[in-house]
Each structure stands twice: as C-alpha cells, then as structure tokens.
C-alpha cells in the first residue's frame, strides 16, 4: 500500500479517501491478518475476522453460476471469466474484509486478463452523483534485486471522454514497512521496464459510456465515514466485540493455566542428584515443586500439599459465548454460526429472526456482486471493441444463486401447498415452480383426475 501523499504527488490528483476511512481500512486489513492492535502477551487472536469473511463468502457464492451467451464474442468473454470465477469466493472474502474490491480487465498478447485489487491497494479519485467510482489509480510492482519498479495507472471517465494515464517509477531501496511502500522513487520511462514497453503513457477514448473497471462494494451503510461512497468491512460494527472476545478467550486460557494442579513437597519426597538437589520427574516439572529441605507442616511431618483449585470454566465460556453472539449479530450472521448454539437457549421465533437477518445480508451482498459482474463483463466487452479482438455480437449475462441459502425452501414449499389447498394457487403453477417446467408443460404433465390417489 503506497502512502496517499506519494500517489497524489506522483499523479497530480487528490485521493478521494478521508483520513478516518484510510485508518479504518488499514485496521480492518490488520484484523483480517491477525495483527489487530490489541493483540499482545496473553491476548491471542481467535481469527474471528477471517472466519466471518470466509463464512460470508461461502454463503454468498456457494453453487453460484455465471453464464455469458449470445454470440462468438460472448463465448470469448465466458472463456476470459473462467479463471476469475474459479476464485470468486476468495475475492468475495477479500471484499468482506476491507469493504470492497476492484476488478480491472486489461489486454496482453491479444488476450483479456482480469487484475484484482483490494480496497487499500487501489486509490479512488472521483465518484459520480450515485456514488459509483469514475476515476481510480491502480499500482503494479516489479522487483529486480534491490530496485523496486512501480507503475501507476490512472483511469477516469468524464462525460463521454475516457482517459488512461500510465507512469513508471524506480526506487533503489525497496523499503517496506507495515504494508506501506515508503518511497516509489523517481519517475522513469515505461520503456525502461521490458514488460511495460508496449504500454502507452497516455490514451484517450471518445464516446465512452462506462469505466473500464468494476468495483464490488459490500452493501453496508458506511458509519465510519458517512460521506464516503466506499464500502465497509462486514465486521466493521463488531470491532469492539471481536476485541472483547479475544481478551475474554485469553482470560479463559489463563484461568486454565493458573489453576493447573501442582504438588508442593519437601525435598525428602524427591530423588536427589549428587549435589543433593531434587530431581523432578522428567516432563512434569510444572506439576511438582521442590519446597526445600527440612520443610515441615504444622504437625512436624515433611511438608506435602496438592494444589488443585476449582476451574470456573462454565462461567468463562458462557461469557465468551455471549460476546461471540454479539459479534454474529453485528456482522449479519445467524446465531450459532460462530457461537455454541446450545449455550444460550433461543426461542423458535428468535432463531427465525436470526436466520432472516443472515439471509438478508447474504442476499444484499449477492445483488451487489451481480452488479459488479455485469459491469466487469461490460468492461471486457469494451476492451474487445477497442482492441478489435472479436466481431460485434449479443452478450447476455445471467447470474444465478443458490436460493436455499437465502430462503427457507421447505417452509416456502409448505406454504405453496397450503395455497393450492385453499385455491389461492393453481396446481399447474405449483408444478411449474417446483418442477422447473413452463406453465404449458406443467398442465400437460398433470395427472388425470381418475389416476390421482386419495
């Protein structure tokens, strides 16, 4: 992540990210990679941020299907998308961690590839009135020995004019600290890096009606910076609870370690070496404690005591589990996703509401992802026109999701049966919906009245 000041100086534009938003993105990224600021001795990470993102990405993308059809051009676009779709769940997980991700297609060797950059690793410059990004800077790095080469590509749409600016930089010291590249160095010609020799420093297109990149944003209201159109992490509202969970779990582990059984005894009870020192049983040094020679209890016998206090594990884990449920609530997950569902009993209505909250979150993210995929296909289509890679043709995009993840299918089917029984829904409609048939097919396939069994 290049410091914003370096980007602004190099490209001569302002980055449209406030200080509070920048700090939040950096903090969310550190939490995802187990480097939260509160982690220290005695407080270990439970990896909750990564677990939340993984589960959310699984719910969003499981059994999803994306098809691009309609022409030879559509078939070429579909082939371009294969590597991208194979890693779609990974990209969704990254987006969930920092609030969004940028998909940027580019042409190399007559083929279209898709570059991916998480929020914090691309730099939004301009937004339109709807909050969509219309200008962004994305970096590319190459290291050769101690030299770091950086290419900054600035794309922006202004009316019907689309401009792409590329600049290259070289630093003799590839210093990296906390994911921030300290110095991008001095500007050089693109031709000085063989891989960038064919890239034009300035390109302008007319009659443009879209950007040549797609931004997938997590559709949660930004309460970190309400003025920013950028998305926020799925656990943005659970930061304090995640901190509490890590600290509570550390306290629970300390409870177990501090209450470990210990045998305190006078030296007479142990074997001794040649110097007269007690020899503790190998591997059990933490269990036995030598109290010294000639140590007696109140009766005058050699001292011997077993320390084995009661562990308050139930109270500790109940408190921990309640915190985890708060994390689930503030992250849009159903109770029991991360917590123990049997620790705190819930009524059937509470469980239903909890699942509906999770369904609503997943569905909202799916809608945002579907829009981003449509924009990505549009950007690939535009590049094919610009580079003349395929003849013109119809491009139809279809995205389907596994509805069982966002709706209770059995409950819905039972309700439809009741509607059929009272005459509010036709039998042909029911069959068409649940058997994947058209109304005409359903009517033809309905059993004759005299063959229907009671």
WOGINOR-V297271 format. One record per backbone hydrogen bond with DSSP energy under -1.0 kcal/mol. NH is the residue of the N-H (numbers start at 1). CO is the residue of the C=O. E is the energy in kcal/mol with one decimal. If there is no record, write none. Layout:
BEGIN
NH	CO	E
NH	CO	E
END
This chain:
BEGIN
7	3	-1.6
8	4	-2.7
9	5	-2.1
10	6	-2.2
11	7	-2.6
12	8	-1.6
16	124	-2.5
17	15	-1.6
22	18	-2.4
23	19	-2.4
24	20	-1.9
25	21	-2.5
26	22	-2.1
27	23	-2.3
28	24	-2.9
29	25	-2.2
30	26	-2.0
31	27	-2.4
32	28	-2.2
33	29	-1.4
34	31	-1.5
35	30	-3.6
39	36	-1.6
40	43	-1.1
43	40	-2.2
51	47	-2.1
52	48	-2.8
53	49	-2.2
54	50	-2.6
55	51	-2.3
56	52	-2.4
57	53	-2.5
58	54	-2.2
59	55	-2.3
60	56	-2.1
61	57	-2.4
62	58	-1.8
64	61	-2.2
65	400	-2.4
67	398	-2.7
69	396	-2.4
75	71	-2.0
76	72	-1.9
77	73	-2.2
78	74	-2.4
79	75	-1.8
80	76	-1.8
81	77	-1.7
85	81	-3.1
86	82	-1.8
88	85	-1.3
91	87	-2.1
92	88	-2.4
93	89	-2.0
94	90	-2.3
95	91	-2.3
96	92	-2.4
97	93	-1.4
98	94	-1.5
99	95	-2.2
101	216	-1.9
102	117	-3.2
103	214	-3.5
104	115	-3.2
106	113	-2.6
108	111	-2.8
111	108	-1.2
113	106	-3.1
115	104	-2.8
117	102	-2.1
119	100	-1.8
121	118	-2.6
123	137	-2.9
125	135	-3.3
126	135	-1.6
128	132	-2.3
131	128	-1.7
134	126	-2.2
135	126	-1.4
136	155	-2.4
137	123	-2.3
138	153	-2.3
140	151	-1.8
142	149	-2.3
144	147	-2.4
147	144	-2.1
148	171	-2.8
149	142	-3.5
150	169	-2.5
151	140	-3.0
152	167	-2.8
153	138	-2.3
154	165	-3.2
155	136	-2.4
156	163	-2.0
157	134	-2.7
158	161	-3.1
161	158	-2.1
162	205	-2.5
163	156	-2.3
164	203	-2.9
165	154	-2.8
166	201	-2.3
167	152	-2.0
169	150	-2.4
170	186	-2.6
171	148	-2.7
175	173	-2.4
177	180	-1.8
180	177	-2.2
181	1	-1.2
182	175	-1.2
186	170	-1.8
188	168	-2.4
192	189	-1.7
193	190	-1.7
196	193	-2.1
197	194	-1.2
199	196	-1.4
203	164	-2.3
205	162	-3.2
208	160	-2.8
214	103	-2.9
216	101	-2.8
218	99	-2.4
220	218	-2.4
223	221	-1.2
228	225	-2.4
234	96	-2.3
236	233	-1.7
238	235	-1.5
242	238	-2.5
243	239	-2.2
244	240	-2.5
245	241	-2.4
246	242	-2.3
247	243	-2.4
248	244	-2.9
249	245	-2.5
250	246	-2.0
251	247	-2.1
252	248	-2.1
253	249	-2.4
254	250	-2.1
255	251	-2.0
256	252	-1.7
257	253	-2.4
258	254	-3.1
259	255	-1.0
260	257	-1.2
262	307	-2.6
263	287	-3.8
264	305	-3.3
265	289	-2.2
266	303	-3.0
267	292	-2.4
269	266	-1.8
270	267	-1.8
273	277	-2.2
276	273	-1.6
279	271	-3.4
284	281	-2.1
288	284	-1.6
289	263	-2.7
291	265	-2.7
297	301	-2.8
300	297	-1.6
303	295	-2.9
305	264	-3.2
307	262	-3.9
313	311	-1.1
316	312	-1.9
317	313	-2.8
318	314	-2.2
319	315	-2.1
320	316	-2.4
321	317	-2.6
322	318	-1.9
323	319	-1.6
324	320	-2.1
325	321	-1.9
326	322	-1.5
327	323	-1.9
328	324	-2.4
329	325	-2.4
330	326	-2.5
331	327	-1.0
333	328	-2.6
337	334	-1.8
343	340	-1.4
351	347	-2.2
352	348	-2.1
353	349	-2.5
354	350	-2.3
355	351	-2.4
356	352	-2.4
357	353	-2.1
358	354	-1.7
359	355	-2.9
360	356	-2.6
361	357	-2.0
362	358	-2.5
363	359	-2.7
364	360	-2.1
365	361	-2.1
366	362	-2.5
367	363	-2.2
368	364	-1.9
369	365	-2.6
370	366	-2.6
371	367	-2.0
372	368	-1.9
373	369	-2.3
374	370	-2.2
375	371	-2.2
376	372	-2.3
377	373	-2.6
378	374	-2.1
379	375	-2.1
380	376	-2.4
381	377	-2.6
382	378	-2.0
383	379	-2.2
384	380	-2.1
385	381	-1.6
386	382	-2.6
387	383	-2.8
389	384	-1.9
396	69	-3.3
398	67	-2.7
400	65	-2.7
403	401	-1.1
405	402	-1.8
406	403	-1.3
407	403	-1.7
409	407	-1.2
412	408	-2.3
413	409	-2.5
414	410	-2.3
415	411	-2.1
416	412	-2.0
417	413	-2.0
418	414	-1.8
419	415	-2.0
420	416	-2.2
421	417	-2.2
422	418	-1.6
424	419	-2.1
425	419	-1.3
430	426	-2.3
431	427	-2.5
432	428	-2.5
433	429	-2.2
434	430	-2.4
435	431	-2.2
442	438	-2.8
443	439	-2.3
444	440	-1.9
445	441	-2.1
451	448	-1.7
452	449	-1.0
END
